[in-house]
Amino acid sequence: MQASSLKVQLPAGSIPAAPSRPATTLTLAAMSLGYGVVQLDVTIVNTALNSIGSSLGGGVAELQWVVSAYTIAFAAFILTAGALGDRIGAKRVFMAGFALFTAVSVACALAPDALTLIMARAVQGLGAAILVPNSLALLSHAYPDDTSRGRAVGIWAAGASLTLTAGPLVGGSLIALAGWRWIFLVNLPIGLLGLWLTWRYASETTRSPRRQLDLPGQVTAIAALGALAGAIIEGGARGWSNPLVLAGFVAFAIFALLFVAREQRAGQPMLPLSLFARPMFSVTATVGLLVNIAFYGLIFVFSLYFQRINGWSAFATGFAFLPMLGAVLPVNLVAARVAERIGAPQTIALGATIAAAGCLGLLFLAPGTVYPAVGLQLVALGAGLGLVVPPLTSTLLGSVEKSRSGVAAGVLNSTRQTGSVLGVALFGSLIGEASAFIAGAHAALLISAALLLVAAATIWRSGTKAADAP
């Protein structure tokens, strides 16, 4: 997930009181905690999958739902959550989201069975969807000038990258020391500190009562995404010809058509379909979807490979992911310079190609494969992602007017999270049986390489066309 600069509209003739420097700094700290805990829970859970499965029972399908329930709610609600903040105030909504996320994290830790954990994870995803757009709105309000806002958003995003990187290692350490339930309890002090800082130092944004919520669009969006993910997950467990699986695909098609029809007619749609008439916007959103299918789907696969196939501990698994996720942040920092030199579309294509090469380099994977041979390719995968995301975000935002940058960033976040859902659902269905795990992992790697190469070719072609246009 990446950030965008948002503009807050003030009533005519009003001049906002400038907050003190300590207040703005502590507001930034609170917003960074909010975004950081969201990203932490994207990766920390993967390290605990084997421990959760052993403790609560269930197979790969249940573990897929533990991951996917969070990302489905995250992807489906993020656009509505931003609109809700515009309507009644971002501070009020952000604090409600942080309180919800923190409380339901405790519920996750106390879950007595897999079904309860899955339901709690879905509510946690709703809290995450509330936190991300409203943290950006509050940052925009605290830092009204472009230069300071840009620096603040950079710190906000960098902090999230660090928590994303640290997630597996922190998770593995907590599991080794105290058990898997502590990967959720660690959110409690973070949430309480973030809530206090927000209440004490953040100033409320201007309300826009005329901002409407597209509730029919919201309902059909989550129904469509949930039906598709459910059909893919259960297809791997029950078989693709199972009546419930087929019904899930039919339900997805129906809800997807209803969603498109609703968004075409809505006065203030949740997802403005007109944005997709812009070629570069459409291409970059698609690339974000494809890249996340590959990246987060493979994190799920390798979490189970290290623990269930190679018999590693949760701590060793977290440490194994550290080089891959650790490559993301430093490459993020140099991606802008590479884009300035060779062009943003070409940089995105280069990053996707590097990641695809990493996937192809892992096709030798077998039980007991030595880690250095695996780790080097995982670093290539992480570095490729690091090279893709910053220019992808800036290119997508540059394809729309500044007044619509918040909506555009929300669409990118939503499409990327949708990719994460589909990656976990699809690849998890390929590795469902232990006897077929390696064959399924090879299939997942081939699919990932193909998706990444398609993404590279598509963005390269679009960039070439844009450069040739008069």
VEXLUMPA-21968 format. One line per 4 residues: number of its first residue (from 1); for each residue x, y, z of C-alpha. Coordinates in nm, 4 decimals. Layout:
N
NUM	X/Y/Z ~ ...
end
This chain:
470
1	0.0000/0.0000/0.0000 ~ 0.1198/0.3386/-0.0865 ~ 0.0327/0.6912/0.0108 ~ -0.1013/0.9912/-0.1722
5	-0.1325/1.3592/-0.0835 ~ -0.4873/1.4565/0.0109 ~ -0.6342/1.8031/0.0195 ~ -0.8773/1.9086/0.2924
9	-1.1415/2.1650/0.1951 ~ -1.2003/2.4417/0.4515 ~ -1.5118/2.6578/0.4852 ~ -1.4904/2.9833/0.2931
13	-1.3138/3.2542/0.4884 ~ -1.1866/3.0266/0.7621 ~ -0.8211/3.0090/0.8590 ~ -0.7129/2.6987/1.0467
17	-0.5131/2.7494/1.3600 ~ -0.1610/2.6254/1.3013 ~ -0.0902/2.3326/1.5322 ~ 0.2324/2.3359/1.7298
21	0.5306/2.1454/1.5978 ~ 0.5184/1.8854/1.8792 ~ 0.1480/1.8304/1.8070 ~ 0.2066/1.7691/1.4368
25	0.5010/1.5388/1.5109 ~ 0.2951/1.3354/1.7570 ~ 0.0043/1.3274/1.5122 ~ 0.2456/1.1789/1.2590
29	0.3529/0.9234/1.5221 ~ -0.0105/0.8250/1.5850 ~ -0.0878/0.7912/1.2145 ~ 0.2288/0.5873/1.1624
33	0.1246/0.3536/1.4436 ~ -0.2148/0.3107/1.2771 ~ -0.0737/0.2272/0.9345 ~ 0.2117/0.0265/1.0849
37	-0.0129/-0.2074/1.2833 ~ -0.2211/-0.2692/0.9690 ~ 0.0886/-0.3724/0.7751 ~ 0.2223/-0.5733/1.0675
41	-0.0882/-0.7903/1.0633 ~ -0.0532/-0.8506/0.6895 ~ 0.2681/-1.0514/0.7380 ~ 0.2906/-1.1497/1.1049
45	0.0035/-1.3982/1.0730 ~ 0.1760/-1.5941/0.7955 ~ 0.4490/-1.7007/1.0354 ~ 0.1881/-1.8345/1.2781
49	-0.0147/-2.0391/1.0282 ~ 0.1331/-2.3744/1.1214 ~ 0.0975/-2.3047/1.4948 ~ -0.2621/-2.1876/1.4485
53	-0.3442/-2.4994/1.2475 ~ -0.1939/-2.7264/1.5122 ~ -0.3748/-2.5458/1.7939 ~ -0.7204/-2.4913/1.6450
57	-0.7343/-2.7712/1.3894 ~ -0.8366/-2.7491/1.0252 ~ -0.6491/-2.7827/0.6994 ~ -0.5040/-2.5442/0.4441
61	-0.8500/-2.4075/0.3547 ~ -0.9075/-2.2847/0.7110 ~ -0.5636/-2.1233/0.7148 ~ -0.6420/-1.9522/0.3845
65	-0.9535/-1.8057/0.5437 ~ -0.7524/-1.6812/0.8438 ~ -0.5407/-1.4756/0.6015 ~ -0.8090/-1.3926/0.3443
69	-1.0877/-1.2828/0.5818 ~ -0.8633/-0.9909/0.6827 ~ -0.7689/-0.8883/0.3301 ~ -1.1219/-0.9305/0.1889
73	-1.2622/-0.6847/0.4435 ~ -0.9600/-0.4578/0.3976 ~ -1.0013/-0.4456/0.0189 ~ -1.3789/-0.4149/0.0193
77	-1.4249/-0.1425/0.2817 ~ -1.1313/0.0934/0.2233 ~ -1.3099/0.3235/-0.0246 ~ -1.6215/0.3555/0.1915
81	-1.4085/0.4168/0.5016 ~ -1.2459/0.7166/0.3344 ~ -1.5848/0.8582/0.2365 ~ -1.7106/0.8097/0.5939
85	-1.4157/1.0110/0.7252 ~ -1.4960/1.2900/0.4801 ~ -1.8574/1.2898/0.5955 ~ -1.8258/1.2909/0.9764
89	-1.4602/1.3758/1.0396 ~ -1.1423/1.1740/0.9901 ~ -1.0287/1.1935/1.3552 ~ -1.3560/1.0535/1.4851
93	-1.3561/0.7718/1.2306 ~ -0.9846/0.6964/1.2722 ~ -1.0213/0.6599/1.6492 ~ -1.3237/0.4333/1.6065
97	-1.1263/0.2208/1.3602 ~ -0.8244/0.2016/1.5921 ~ -1.0434/0.1044/1.8877 ~ -1.2159/-0.1623/1.6787
101	-0.8860/-0.3002/1.5467 ~ -0.7371/-0.3155/1.8971 ~ -1.0400/-0.4755/2.0617 ~ -1.0852/-0.7387/1.7943
105	-0.7118/-0.8206/1.8102 ~ -0.7773/-0.9353/2.1654 ~ -1.0729/-1.1377/2.0344 ~ -0.8389/-1.3016/1.7810
109	-0.5981/-1.3928/2.0613 ~ -0.8765/-1.5509/2.2652 ~ -1.0389/-1.7393/1.9756 ~ -1.1296/-2.0940/2.0874
113	-1.1643/-2.2341/1.7355 ~ -1.0812/-2.1604/1.3723 ~ -1.4262/-2.0231/1.2832 ~ -1.4164/-1.7655/1.5635
117	-1.0674/-1.6594/1.4584 ~ -1.1753/-1.6205/1.0948 ~ -1.4728/-1.4053/1.1932 ~ -1.2569/-1.1903/1.4193
121	-0.9993/-1.1502/1.1427 ~ -1.2728/-1.0192/0.9107 ~ -1.3671/-0.7510/1.1647 ~ -0.9978/-0.6730/1.2095
125	-0.9763/-0.6162/0.8332 ~ -1.2632/-0.3693/0.8609 ~ -1.0659/-0.1808/1.1251 ~ -0.7618/-0.1794/0.8972
129	-0.9680/-0.0390/0.6092 ~ -1.0822/0.2451/0.8363 ~ -0.7305/0.3264/0.9577 ~ -0.5460/0.3668/0.6270
133	-0.7402/0.6398/0.4368 ~ -0.8256/0.8376/0.7496 ~ -0.4658/0.8393/0.8707 ~ -0.3737/1.0032/0.5406
137	-0.6535/1.2586/0.5750 ~ -0.5342/1.3524/0.9246 ~ -0.1758/1.3832/0.8018 ~ -0.2912/1.6123/0.5233
141	-0.4753/1.8238/0.7792 ~ -0.1735/1.8404/1.0137 ~ 0.0740/1.9265/0.7335 ~ -0.1063/2.1695/0.5000
145	0.1906/2.2642/0.2785 ~ 0.3093/2.0286/0.0057 ~ 0.6732/1.9999/0.1156 ~ 0.6135/1.9103/0.4805
149	0.3225/1.6848/0.3864 ~ 0.5389/1.4957/0.1391 ~ 0.8039/1.4361/0.4044 ~ 0.5434/1.3283/0.6593
153	0.3824/1.0829/0.4172 ~ 0.7282/0.9457/0.3372 ~ 0.7905/0.8761/0.7079 ~ 0.4392/0.7264/0.7395
157	0.5024/0.4903/0.4471 ~ 0.8577/0.4020/0.5561 ~ 0.7363/0.3064/0.9027 ~ 0.4795/0.0751/0.7485
161	0.7461/-0.0839/0.5290 ~ 0.9535/-0.1522/0.8390 ~ 0.6630/-0.3205/1.0185 ~ 0.5839/-0.5208/0.7047
165	0.9460/-0.6369/0.7019 ~ 0.9592/-0.7062/1.0746 ~ 0.6282/-0.8945/1.0841 ~ 0.7544/-1.2497/1.0220
169	1.0527/-1.2144/1.2554 ~ 0.8458/-1.0522/1.5326 ~ 0.5799/-1.3188/1.4858 ~ 0.8310/-1.6014/1.4983
173	0.9914/-1.4594/1.8121 ~ 0.6581/-1.4164/1.9915 ~ 0.5484/-1.7688/1.8987 ~ 0.8763/-1.9145/2.0236
177	0.8583/-1.7240/2.3521 ~ 0.4867/-1.7197/2.4355 ~ 0.2716/-1.8845/2.1671 ~ 0.0820/-1.7738/1.8563
181	-0.1881/-1.5827/2.0459 ~ 0.0673/-1.3139/2.1326 ~ 0.0966/-1.2058/1.7686 ~ -0.2463/-1.0471/1.8224
185	-0.1972/-0.9310/2.1819 ~ 0.1033/-0.7226/2.0711 ~ -0.1486/-0.4930/1.8994 ~ -0.2977/-0.3930/2.2366
189	-0.0219/-0.1549/2.3585 ~ 0.0227/-0.0196/2.0043 ~ -0.3492/0.0521/1.9784 ~ -0.3768/0.2158/2.3209
193	-0.0775/0.4417/2.2525 ~ -0.2079/0.5326/1.9056 ~ -0.5532/0.6145/2.0426 ~ -0.4141/0.8355/2.3179
197	-0.1835/1.0253/2.0816 ~ -0.4660/1.0784/1.8340 ~ -0.7108/1.1979/2.1005 ~ -0.4539/1.4297/2.2568
201	-0.2764/1.5804/1.9554 ~ -0.4631/1.5270/1.6260 ~ -0.7040/1.7986/1.5135 ~ -1.0332/1.7097/1.3477
205	-1.0819/1.7573/0.9746 ~ -1.3639/1.9584/0.8218 ~ -1.6823/1.7575/0.7794 ~ -1.8509/1.7239/0.4401
209	-2.2125/1.6259/0.5194 ~ -2.2954/1.6142/0.1486 ~ -2.0479/1.3307/0.0962 ~ -2.2686/1.0295/0.0343
213	-2.1980/0.6668/0.1212 ~ -2.2541/0.4173/-0.1577 ~ -2.4009/0.1412/0.0602 ~ -2.5486/-0.0706/-0.2242
217	-2.2120/-0.0592/-0.3981 ~ -2.0390/-0.1575/-0.0732 ~ -2.2662/-0.4564/-0.0163 ~ -2.2274/-0.5902/-0.3710
221	-1.8489/-0.5338/-0.3657 ~ -1.7871/-0.7396/-0.0538 ~ -2.0348/-1.0063/-0.1697 ~ -1.8566/-1.0393/-0.5061
225	-1.5065/-1.0524/-0.3584 ~ -1.6095/-1.2904/-0.0802 ~ -1.7871/-1.5234/-0.3228 ~ -1.4877/-1.5363/-0.5586
229	-1.2343/-1.5975/-0.2809 ~ -1.4604/-1.8546/-0.1202 ~ -1.5122/-2.0444/-0.4453 ~ -1.1373/-2.0613/-0.5122
233	-1.0474/-2.1606/-0.1551 ~ -1.3174/-2.4257/-0.1275 ~ -1.2467/-2.5458/-0.4815 ~ -0.9063/-2.6644/-0.3643
237	-1.0568/-2.8390/-0.0610 ~ -1.3866/-2.9781/-0.2018 ~ -1.3105/-3.0124/-0.5722 ~ -1.3899/-2.7753/-0.8560
241	-1.7097/-2.9564/-0.9567 ~ -1.8599/-2.9346/-0.6074 ~ -2.2054/-2.7665/-0.6212 ~ -2.1121/-2.5158/-0.3497
245	-1.7982/-2.4160/-0.5394 ~ -1.9893/-2.3730/-0.8653 ~ -2.2552/-2.1733/-0.6813 ~ -1.9790/-1.9470/-0.5466
249	-1.8547/-1.8667/-0.8967 ~ -2.2115/-1.7981/-1.0139 ~ -2.2705/-1.5713/-0.7129 ~ -1.9498/-1.3838/-0.7922
253	-2.0617/-1.3208/-1.1500 ~ -2.4030/-1.1977/-1.0372 ~ -2.2718/-0.9672/-0.7649 ~ -1.9955/-0.8336/-0.9911
257	-2.2541/-0.7386/-1.2561 ~ -2.4761/-0.5776/-0.9907 ~ -2.1751/-0.3815/-0.8605 ~ -2.0850/-0.2468/-1.2052
261	-2.4480/-0.1559/-1.2759 ~ -2.4750/0.0249/-0.9420 ~ -2.1521/0.2190/-0.9887 ~ -2.2617/0.3336/-1.3350
265	-2.5841/0.4816/-1.1941 ~ -2.4687/0.6157/-0.8565 ~ -2.4380/0.9910/-0.8106 ~ -2.1351/0.9484/-0.5826
269	-2.0083/0.5971/-0.6589 ~ -1.7765/0.4107/-0.4253 ~ -1.5586/0.3256/-0.7268 ~ -1.5786/0.5858/-1.0066
273	-1.5651/0.3643/-1.3170 ~ -1.4811/0.6682/-1.5321 ~ -1.1268/0.6519/-1.3936 ~ -1.0712/0.3266/-1.5829
277	-1.1340/0.5052/-1.9127 ~ -0.7858/0.6542/-1.8669 ~ -0.5439/0.3996/-2.0182 ~ -0.2547/0.4547/-1.7768
281	-0.4815/0.4438/-1.4715 ~ -0.6370/0.1197/-1.5876 ~ -0.2983/-0.0366/-1.6663 ~ -0.1342/0.0594/-1.3362
285	-0.4320/-0.0646/-1.1326 ~ -0.4150/-0.3956/-1.3216 ~ -0.0401/-0.4249/-1.2641 ~ -0.0948/-0.3663/-0.8912
289	-0.3490/-0.6500/-0.8875 ~ -0.1202/-0.8940/-1.0727 ~ 0.1892/-0.8144/-0.8657 ~ 0.0065/-0.8690/-0.5373
293	-0.1403/-1.2002/-0.6527 ~ 0.2134/-1.3241/-0.7066 ~ 0.3872/-1.1701/-0.4055 ~ 0.1419/-1.2339/-0.1234
297	0.0267/-1.5654/-0.2643 ~ 0.3862/-1.6879/-0.2544 ~ 0.4391/-1.5616/0.1014 ~ 0.1510/-1.7905/0.2027
301	0.3019/-2.0838/0.0119 ~ 0.6519/-2.0414/0.1553 ~ 0.5222/-1.9945/0.5103 ~ 0.3799/-2.3468/0.4914
305	0.6769/-2.4825/0.2934 ~ 0.9305/-2.3814/0.5572 ~ 0.7235/-2.5180/0.8466 ~ 0.5198/-2.8121/0.7157
309	0.7559/-2.9474/0.4507 ~ 1.0953/-2.8604/0.5979 ~ 0.9869/-2.8795/0.9635 ~ 1.1273/-2.5394/1.0607
313	1.0176/-2.3507/1.3717 ~ 0.8107/-2.0333/1.3512 ~ 1.1179/-1.8305/1.4510 ~ 1.3329/-1.9847/1.1766
317	1.0543/-1.9200/0.9261 ~ 1.0322/-1.5550/1.0270 ~ 1.4075/-1.5217/0.9921 ~ 1.3914/-1.6858/0.6484
321	1.1582/-1.4123/0.5226 ~ 1.3706/-1.1293/0.6578 ~ 1.6050/-1.0921/0.3549 ~ 1.3130/-1.0901/0.1090
325	1.1042/-0.8337/0.2948 ~ 1.4173/-0.6450/0.3985 ~ 1.5012/-0.5895/0.0313 ~ 1.1764/-0.3998/-0.0241
329	1.2579/-0.0829/0.1735 ~ 1.6064/0.0041/0.0380 ~ 1.4948/-0.0640/-0.3188 ~ 1.1878/0.1556/-0.2539
333	1.4286/0.4385/-0.1774 ~ 1.6232/0.4082/-0.5045 ~ 1.3213/0.3365/-0.7264 ~ 1.2447/0.7062/-0.7781
337	1.5975/0.7730/-0.9081 ~ 1.5791/0.4757/-1.1422 ~ 1.2444/0.6031/-1.2720 ~ 1.3907/0.9485/-1.3331
341	1.6674/0.7899/-1.5388 ~ 1.4795/0.5336/-1.7498 ~ 1.1121/0.6259/-1.7023 ~ 0.8461/0.5055/-1.4574
345	0.6819/0.2434/-1.6852 ~ 1.0209/0.0977/-1.7722 ~ 1.1161/0.0838/-1.4025 ~ 0.7925/-0.0982/-1.3188
349	0.8563/-0.3427/-1.6040 ~ 1.2138/-0.3988/-1.4834 ~ 1.0990/-0.4680/-1.1275 ~ 0.8291/-0.7110/-1.2419
353	1.0818/-0.8920/-1.4640 ~ 1.3306/-0.9264/-1.1763 ~ 1.0554/-1.0699/-0.9568 ~ 0.9530/-1.3100/-1.2347
357	1.3144/-1.4269/-1.2655 ~ 1.3146/-1.4960/-0.8922 ~ 1.0009/-1.7098/-0.9318 ~ 1.1520/-1.9080/-1.2190
361	1.4728/-1.9517/-1.0201 ~ 1.2708/-2.1277/-0.7477 ~ 1.1401/-2.4047/-0.9720 ~ 1.4102/-2.6368/-0.8332
365	1.2280/-2.6241/-0.4977 ~ 1.2065/-2.9615/-0.3206 ~ 1.1768/-3.0839/0.0388 ~ 1.4948/-2.9937/0.2251
369	1.6333/-2.7532/-0.0367 ~ 1.9177/-2.5583/0.1273 ~ 1.8135/-2.2100/0.2338 ~ 2.0800/-1.9998/0.0505
373	1.9533/-2.1315/-0.2829 ~ 1.5963/-2.0354/-0.1872 ~ 1.6825/-1.7126/-0.0072 ~ 1.8651/-1.5580/-0.3019
377	1.5589/-1.5943/-0.5227 ~ 1.3319/-1.4602/-0.2491 ~ 1.5513/-1.1508/-0.2300 ~ 1.5029/-1.1033/-0.6048
381	1.1280/-1.1272/-0.5521 ~ 1.1362/-0.8652/-0.2750 ~ 1.3679/-0.6337/-0.4683 ~ 1.1419/-0.6577/-0.7707
385	0.8426/-0.5543/-0.5607 ~ 1.0417/-0.2666/-0.4118 ~ 1.1222/-0.1419/-0.7605 ~ 0.7598/-0.1702/-0.8773
389	0.5488/-0.0037/-0.6091 ~ 0.6763/0.3584/-0.5824 ~ 0.6699/0.4365/-0.9584 ~ 0.3448/0.2410/-0.9910
393	0.1836/0.4629/-0.7275 ~ 0.3190/0.7878/-0.8705 ~ 0.2181/0.6899/-1.2248 ~ -0.1360/0.6045/-1.1192
397	-0.1712/0.9298/-0.9237 ~ -0.0258/1.1250/-1.2156 ~ -0.2941/0.9870/-1.4451 ~ -0.5745/1.1740/-1.2620
401	-0.6401/1.5288/-1.1460 ~ -0.4979/1.6220/-0.8058 ~ -0.8511/1.6656/-0.6716 ~ -0.9094/1.2934/-0.7297
405	-0.5770/1.1687/-0.5936 ~ -0.7355/1.0403/-0.2731 ~ -0.9897/0.8319/-0.4632 ~ -0.7181/0.7069/-0.7004
409	-0.4951/0.5993/-0.4098 ~ -0.7925/0.4220/-0.2549 ~ -0.8555/0.2331/-0.5782 ~ -0.4904/0.1249/-0.5940
413	-0.4999/0.0058/-0.2327 ~ -0.8231/-0.1820/-0.2985 ~ -0.7008/-0.3515/-0.6172 ~ -0.3716/-0.4524/-0.4558
417	-0.5470/-0.5995/-0.1528 ~ -0.7837/-0.7821/-0.3880 ~ -0.4753/-0.9301/-0.5527 ~ -0.3542/-1.0480/-0.2117
421	-0.6890/-1.2206/-0.1514 ~ -0.6828/-1.3938/-0.4887 ~ -0.3176/-1.4975/-0.4546 ~ -0.3716/-1.6684/-0.1185
425	-0.6968/-1.8284/-0.2393 ~ -0.5533/-1.9573/-0.5674 ~ -0.2132/-2.0759/-0.4495 ~ -0.3550/-2.2243/-0.1313
429	-0.5912/-2.4331/-0.3419 ~ -0.2907/-2.5711/-0.5335 ~ -0.1028/-2.6924/-0.2236 ~ -0.3987/-2.8308/-0.0269
433	-0.2771/-3.1894/-0.0029 ~ 0.0621/-3.2502/0.1600 ~ 0.1489/-3.5128/-0.1025 ~ 0.0914/-3.2564/-0.3782
437	0.2544/-2.9619/-0.2021 ~ 0.5711/-2.9359/-0.4123 ~ 0.3841/-2.9800/-0.7413 ~ 0.1387/-2.7128/-0.6266
441	0.4217/-2.4806/-0.5245 ~ 0.5834/-2.5229/-0.8682 ~ 0.2497/-2.4390/-1.0326 ~ 0.2173/-2.1294/-0.8114
445	0.5670/-2.0165/-0.9093 ~ 0.4941/-2.0624/-1.2801 ~ 0.1654/-1.8721/-1.2508 ~ 0.3390/-1.5934/-1.0598
449	0.6161/-1.5652/-1.3188 ~ 0.3580/-1.5521/-1.5996 ~ 0.1507/-1.2830/-1.4232 ~ 0.4589/-1.0726/-1.3525
453	0.5812/-1.0973/-1.7121 ~ 0.2351/-1.0026/-1.8402 ~ 0.2397/-0.7041/-1.6045 ~ 0.5876/-0.6046/-1.7295
457	0.4900/-0.6312/-2.0954 ~ 0.1646/-0.4420/-2.0428 ~ 0.3166/-0.1454/-1.8600 ~ 0.6134/-0.1324/-2.1000
461	0.3793/-0.1221/-2.3993 ~ 0.1613/0.1459/-2.2409 ~ 0.4648/0.3552/-2.1527 ~ 0.5984/0.3270/-2.5069
465	0.2617/0.4350/-2.6518 ~ 0.2439/0.7322/-2.4141 ~ 0.5974/0.8397/-2.5111 ~ 0.5151/0.8142/-2.8829
469	0.1874/1.0090/-2.8517 ~ 0.2036/1.3671/-2.9830
end
